[in-house]
């Protein structure tokens, strides 16, 4: 199986979108920002888990905001 790469820039954009939608105090926003800043695999896994715990509407809205 191929190893996935972590796109730090995309996580940073997603963190900004979530901050706009959910607020800066949201755990998913903070986790994504930390993962974007550090770039470590552990932080990325935590950010993904936090992102998946969001309401589906919040996830869709954040992903829609970062689509190019």
C-alpha positions, 0 to 999 in steps of 0.5 A: 500500500502506498504511503499518503503524504501530508499536505501542510498547506491544505491543512492550513487552509482547512484550519482557517476555514474551520476557524471561520465556521466553528470558531478558533476555540474548536478542537478540530480547528486547533488540531488542524492548525497544529498539524499544519505548523508541525507537519508531523504524522502524529499531529496529522492523525489527531487532526483527521480524527478531530475533523471526522468528529465534526458535524457533517455540515461543518465538514462539507462547508469547510471543504467547500471553502478550500476547493480551488 
